[in-house]
Amino acid sequence: MFDDEETLVELRALVGYRDALQDLPWCCPAVRIVPLEQGLAMVPLPARESARGSANAWGSRSRSSRLGFRWVTPAAHRAVVRASHRAPIGYLEVEYTLRTVWEAAAIWAEGALVYGPRCAGPLRTGPVGGPTPVNTALQRLGVLADEVPDETLAAGLDRHRSTADWYASAAPAGRER
């Protein structure tokens, strides 16, 4: 499931409104769309080994990304820019281990970067109060955290702990459950 036994949560995903995310399969036939709360949906971006059968997988570890993300690939970046012409789309990275916390987020709208990239980490402990990159991005996408502690919970991003689990829980695009 995880790269190491110390990882508690890891997520790499695109988040936005379903209409915008429907434009993604053109570049990667392995796209799977997962409905979230508050009208949003997610496209989990599994690492190469998780996207079986896909020659152009979404993610591979790349600390040299010009945006500062650990996992975003040129293919994912191009797909987000193109699909964001329909509605804003966010890219989220989360990795919580027993020792450190890493979060990064950005939002594109109309083909342009409108938020971020914002990164927090690696921190030695969890985020200490205040907004995090992921919660801020979700808030900017319209998530309201009225009766729950934060936007991550309000959007339903606590259902799974790994990108691979999110990917496995979704139907391929065009065949939603």
Secondary structure as the mmCIF struct_conf table of DSSP 4:
data_model
#
loop_
_struct_conf.conf_type_id
_struct_conf.id
_struct_conf.beg_label_comp_id
_struct_conf.beg_label_asym_id
_struct_conf.beg_label_seq_id
_struct_conf.end_label_comp_id
_struct_conf.end_label_asym_id
_struct_conf.end_label_seq_id
BEND BEND1 ASP A 3 ASP A 4
TURN_TY1_P TURN_TY1_P1 GLU A 5 GLU A 6
STRN STRN1 THR A 7 TYR A 17
HELX_RH_AL_P HELX_RH_AL_P1 ARG A 18 LEU A 21
TURN_TY1_P TURN_TY1_P2 GLN A 22 ASP A 23
HELX_RH_3T_P HELX_RH_3T_P1 LEU A 24 TRP A 26
TURN_TY1_P TURN_TY1_P3 CYS A 27 CYS A 27
TURN_TY1_P TURN_TY1_P4 PRO A 29 ALA A 30
STRN STRN2 ARG A 32 ARG A 32
STRN STRN3 VAL A 34 PRO A 35
BEND BEND2 GLU A 37 GLU A 37
TURN_TY1_P TURN_TY1_P5 GLN A 38 GLY A 39
STRN STRN4 LEU A 40 PRO A 44
STRN STRN5 ALA A 47 ALA A 47
TURN_TY1_P TURN_TY1_P6 ARG A 48 SER A 50
BEND BEND3 ALA A 51 ALA A 51
TURN_TY1_P TURN_TY1_P7 ARG A 52 GLY A 53
TURN_TY1_P TURN_TY1_P8 ALA A 55 ASN A 56
BEND BEND4 TRP A 58 TRP A 58
STRN STRN6 GLY A 59 GLY A 59
TURN_TY1_P TURN_TY1_P9 ARG A 63 SER A 64
TURN_TY1_P TURN_TY1_P10 ARG A 66 LEU A 67
BEND BEND5 GLY A 68 GLY A 68
BEND BEND6 ARG A 70 TRP A 71
HELX_RH_AL_P HELX_RH_AL_P2 PRO A 74 ALA A 83
TURN_TY1_P TURN_TY1_P11 SER A 84 ARG A 86
BEND BEND7 ALA A 87 ALA A 87
STRN STRN7 ILE A 89 THR A 97
BEND BEND8 LEU A 98 ARG A 99
STRN STRN8 VAL A 101 ALA A 109
TURN_TY1_P TURN_TY1_P12 GLU A 110 GLY A 111
STRN STRN9 ALA A 112 LEU A 123
BEND BEND9 ARG A 124 GLY A 126
BEND BEND10 GLY A 129 GLY A 130
HELX_RH_AL_P HELX_RH_AL_P3 PRO A 133 ARG A 140
TURN_TY1_P TURN_TY1_P13 LEU A 141 GLY A 142
BEND BEND11 ASP A 146 ASP A 150
HELX_RH_AL_P HELX_RH_AL_P4 GLU A 151 ALA A 155
TURN_TY1_P TURN_TY1_P14 GLY A 156 ASP A 158
BEND BEND12 ARG A 159 ARG A 159
BEND BEND13 ARG A 161 ARG A 161
STRN STRN10 SER A 162 SER A 162
HELX_RH_AL_P HELX_RH_AL_P5 THR A 163 SER A 169
BEND BEND14 ALA A 170 ALA A 170
HELX_LH_PP_P HELX_LH_PP_P1 ALA A 171 ALA A 171
STRN STRN11 PRO A 172 PRO A 172
TURN_TY1_P TURN_TY1_P15 ALA A 173 GLY A 174
BEND BEND15 ARG A 175 ARG A 175
#
